[in-house]
């Protein structure tokens, strides 16, 4: 065991660099993926088969195949086609962009996350009590106004526990990005240290501990957010009955 | 393999199609073996979490926390390198040099552990869903704990556990793809390698995706049938 690895500045520099890439990837993917999930979930619930069907197919494909397969399909599949297209390959402006694995990772992760979040959101929209829709319609709201003001805000709150779970899964899945060349998120960056020092076990133990701590922190933060956004779900704190002043003999 | 390497199959995959079929076989056997062990681990974990023993509770809790908190890929590499070094030093002590750890075995161990961790929660919920009075009635009829578990609890656990078990199976099936990272020649590895050998990456990787989707569809059908079977006499359809 090379214990000095845990105190080496290079190790913690790699942790910092890798963590920065992981956080960047996770936050972009969650923001863009969740935003894309809203129209996707609405399309999935549309009355019109022509809108509903493509959304269903999209979600079925991205939820039914491994993320790694999607990542490879986008990077090696699409990337290979781009590289074989002279218009892109020989374009000095486009090629540096199309050559960079980072964009492919972002696209694959966003497409994947959008499908999973859309499925969660679809379930949440369906779980909004029907009486709330009826009340909104009785107040003369149009369908889109009702969705915007009543159904979606309620659905967002309903989906929070499942969404928290999805965030954790996406966070753990970011490790897969490092299976592409030149992506050095937390696992990739520390993996380089492992290759350089041959201290594979030490590095992967450190990685396991780091991920364990990080998932715990993320879970705790999201549970706090959940409590803030759904105050009515908080467990009731039974206030101690106000002590009645003892009525002494007057 | 002679018959299938002809016609459209040959045209589409340029003679590398057999790699996909071999990879598919590895993926399916890996997933099935891991799932069977995983169900056992799940029942064991649920028992540990629900048992009266404090030590078993802590063990069960630690198990699920580790599985939930550590990425699959990190667990895979940790166990792959860890077991390799451990077994290699053990075998060199026994005088067998150059011992090579079988990747399929490592993959199956890691995937069973992950699958078992998720199934622990499913099984725990399912066991809790069976009314307590039934076990008490069984014990009162003089059944011992094992018999009561087998005759009363187990047939009913499936009814509550099957939806969660179906989900976990699909997650496991997709998780088998990461084992390609340690060089196991399963479907993902086969499609990537076949694709780069023929310069037809998109065709091969898309074919792999379609194969995963077909397995998903078949699994969904199988689990729906199983759920209907487990709920017979309870839900009429």
Contacts between the chains, C-beta under 8 A, distances in Angstrom:
chain1	res1	chain2	res2	distance
A	60	B	213	7.3
A	61	B	209	7.1
A	61	B	213	6.8
A	64	B	170	7.7
A	64	B	212	6.3
A	64	B	213	4.7
A	64	B	216	4.2
A	64	B	217	7.8
A	65	B	174	7.1
A	65	B	208	8.0
A	65	B	209	4.4
A	65	B	212	4.6
A	65	B	213	6.2
A	66	B	174	4.0
A	66	B	175	7.4
A	66	B	176	7.8
A	66	B	177	3.8
A	66	B	178	7.7
A	66	B	188	6.8
A	66	B	212	6.4
A	67	B	174	7.3
A	68	B	177	4.4
A	68	B	178	6.0
A	68	B	180	7.3
A	68	B	188	6.0
A	69	B	177	5.9
A	69	B	188	6.1
A	69	B	191	7.7
A	69	B	205	6.4
A	69	B	208	5.7
A	69	B	209	5.3
A	69	B	212	6.5
A	70	B	209	7.5
A	72	B	188	7.3
A	72	B	191	7.7
A	72	B	192	5.7
A	72	B	201	7.8
A	72	B	205	5.2
A	73	B	202	7.0
A	73	B	205	4.3
A	73	B	206	6.3
A	73	B	209	6.3
A	76	B	192	6.7
A	76	B	195	6.3
A	76	B	196	7.1
A	76	B	201	4.1
A	76	B	202	7.8
A	76	B	205	6.4
A	77	B	195	7.6
A	77	B	201	4.9
A	77	B	202	3.6
A	77	B	205	4.8
A	77	B	206	6.7
A	78	B	202	6.9
A	79	B	201	7.9
A	80	B	195	7.8
A	80	B	199	7.2
A	80	B	201	4.2
A	80	B	202	6.4
A	81	B	202	6.0
A	84	B	199	8.0
A	168	B	68	7.4
A	172	B	70	7.7
A	172	B	71	3.9
A	172	B	72	6.9
A	173	B	71	7.3
A	174	B	71	8.0
A	175	B	71	4.2
A	175	B	72	7.8
A	175	B	73	4.4
A	175	B	74	6.1
A	176	B	73	6.1
A	176	B	178	6.8
A	179	B	73	7.7
A	179	B	181	5.8
A	187	B	71	7.2
A	187	B	73	6.5
A	187	B	74	6.3
A	200	B	77	7.6
A	200	B	81	4.4
A	200	B	85	8.0
A	201	B	78	7.5
A	201	B	81	5.7
A	201	B	82	5.7
A	201	B	85	6.4
A	204	B	74	6.3
A	204	B	77	5.3
A	204	B	78	4.1
A	204	B	81	6.4
A	204	B	82	7.6
A	205	B	78	6.8
A	207	B	74	5.1
A	207	B	78	7.6
A	208	B	66	8.0
A	208	B	70	4.9
A	208	B	74	5.5
A	208	B	75	7.2
A	208	B	78	5.8
A	211	B	69	6.3
A	211	B	70	5.2
A	211	B	71	5.6
A	211	B	74	6.0
A	212	B	65	7.6
A	212	B	66	7.1
A	212	B	69	4.1
A	212	B	70	5.8
A	215	B	68	7.0
A	215	B	69	4.3
A	215	B	70	7.9
A	216	B	69	6.4
